[in-house]
């Protein structure tokens, strides 16, 4: 019997061994030949699988005759027999023209591009988006500090290495979207476009961008879906706290037999908002039409936009005010009621569609040219109060209280219009909107050529023409017949009605011409680059109210800038790499600094800002553990600061040159995959951002070169830069078991100082006095998703709870003492649930 059992066991083992085989292979991008790290290789119909290593290689034991399923985010899923030639498995991008867009957008490549960067892929965006916005999806990225500010829809902000959005370049498919006058990014213009984002890459510091964008803190690259190469789509419906609802659809024809591809998506998002009086209604749309003309030419037409209107909370309150009010952190005094309907004192409405036509030309086997022509037209603005809205006092008597002086426990009430306006028909108080329309046209063209097997060159042209149109518009007279306005010298004593322009009306014209070039050398374990760019920024102001028609246009002010940067990456082994980069560039002052006190008088003494940055990095890659360490030092010299002061009837402007700031720090991030399905990621970011020096004895002179007033001093040396947490950390984990995936993300913030104006630190009493420090805080988010089939259609349920512990914390503050500091509190617990059906 023992011999018989032994024979049976040996026979079974030999049959099993004969039935299995170990296969190995390499997965690469079909067009570039780059290894795809982390691609999933599965034995079809089983859970047996592995992921590719840092060279794109894999080994897997499978049954004889098995089929392999290979998938990677952004690429078409493929099936291949395990017995086939697996030495170079080529995967094609799942979006038409994706590689060309990546070149135009200067997407950084792991272990090759010598810059610090983090990438959030589409799958993660869909899992975590819920009711969050673009900046919040990046909060676990080193160097990033993102908040909802007042809590209104689309009112989020982001700081990168201590620099605000004016100094962080944001590109969508390689096209810049920062405001051409002040550099700001208004995220409400792009709210909801997470639905069509393929990936979002944050390049910290100098970044990989070859476009002449002088970004000091870094660059945020957002890539949209373009058009799926496969036919299909999805529909989605979600809901959440405070009546949040979202419905969306996406559909693609795929690449047809005659090489056309069309995709279209749309969404509607509504809700009451977590903060009182911040209800919102937003839409977004996206379309792409692509045509592969032949092997050399293809065209892609893309358009997207996100029209929206939402209430805002722009009035910060003291900590005590929130604590004593029964609405707590939801308190908002920037809204009221009229005729039973909610009316926002502060609101925002905007629509900024962007349309681009991209032409991709493969000149020959070594040279490609990518060109984008784009147009962006913005219309909208923000609401507010004009004049003075008088209200009854707390006892209902008299007209004692200005709207903005109301007690925090009381709400604005417009029901009795007699209190708002006088009896002669002229509005003493009314509602208005500050409009900021614009027309923006641009061209971005890049040539990419391989000189030989090791050396390549990229260069191109960046042209932009922008006109910002600024005016105040009457939106509601609150029962009055008109508002008397005397701001237009060409139409004095105007009786303005709803829709008329008042107070100011001017245009800001900005022209930009940029030329850039980059050489890249790749040899064995080395990758090195050197790039340079030159750009000219021209400003002109047109004022229709303060000047007669023949004098309404100012002369152009021109600011010629440059950018030089270089770096190298060296792969020490298959697991270790190091890199270094350094750069020096200049940045034009903002439009508002180029003209004095909102007039056409030019500021001839405005100077270029100068930035120098250096960074060292180390990376480790293995099958289950990846880590990065980055050290950076950025010095910002001649940061634009302008001080204005009155002497008699004359207003004088002082350019405070020589104001310098230093931003330096260490960033560490890692991903660990100890077992199949479990992923643990974390980061620690330690910043030290300070003003570098005091400014002493800045004397102002009049046009006769006579000294005016006392010399100006700024006592800011060693003061911490405010408005962003300098130390941040995060720890996240996710686990996938069959069709269920659960995740959690914890974030911690400290060394966060209140925002303040360095121009105010003018007395010796300010020496060494740091701004008010926001208390440390911790936040925890959780998410889960479950996939299943409805018929043959893949369906996914998403669930998110943000700030699951309902932590009470402060995110933003304006400097003061503990009694006087005015703050925005963080939002409380919020949840969403949604279902996506793919077809």
Buried (B, 14 or more C-beta within 10 A) or exposed (E): EEEEEEEEEEEEEEEEEEEEBEBEBBBBBBEEEEBBBBBBBBBBEEEBBBBBBBBBBBEBEBBEEBBBBBBBBBBBEBEBEBBEEBEEBBBBBBBBBBBBBBBBBBBBBBBBBBBBBBBBBBEBBBBBBBBBBBBBBBBBBBBBBBBBBBBBBBBBBBBBBBBBBBBBBBBBBBBBBBBBBBBBBBBBBBBBBBBBBBBBBBBBBBBBBBBBBBBBBBBBBBBBBBBBBBEBBBBBBBBBBBEBBBBBBBBBBBBEEEEBBBBBBBBEBBBBBBBBBBBBBBBBBBBBBBBBEEEEEBBBBBBBBBBBBBBBBBBBBBBEBBEEBEBEBBBBBBBBBBEEEEBBBBBBBBBBBBBBBBBBBBEEEEBBBBBBBBBBBBBBBBBBBBBBBBBBEEEEEEBEBEBEEBEBEEBBBBEEBEBBBEEEBBBBBBBBBBBBBBBBBBBBBBBBBBEEEEEBBBBBBBBBBBBBBBBBBBBBBBBBEBBBBEBBEEEEEBEBEBEBBBBBBBBBBBBBBBBBBBBBBBEEEEBBBBBBBBBBBBBBBBBBBBBEEEEBBBEEBEBEBBBEBBBBBBBEEBBBBBBBBBBBBBBBBBBBBBBBEEBBEBBEEBBBBBBEBBBBBBBBBBBBBBBBBBBBBBBBBBBBBBBEBEEEEEEBBBBBBBBBBBBBBBBBBBBBBEEBBBBBBBBBBBBBBBBBBBBEEBEBEEEEEEEBBEEBBBBBBEBBBBBBBBBBBBBBBBBBEEEBBBBBBBBBBBBBBBBBEBBEBBEEEBEEEBBBBBEEBBBBBBBBBBBEEEEEEBBBBBBBBBBBBEEBBBBBBBBBEEEEBBBBBBBBEBBBBBBBBBB
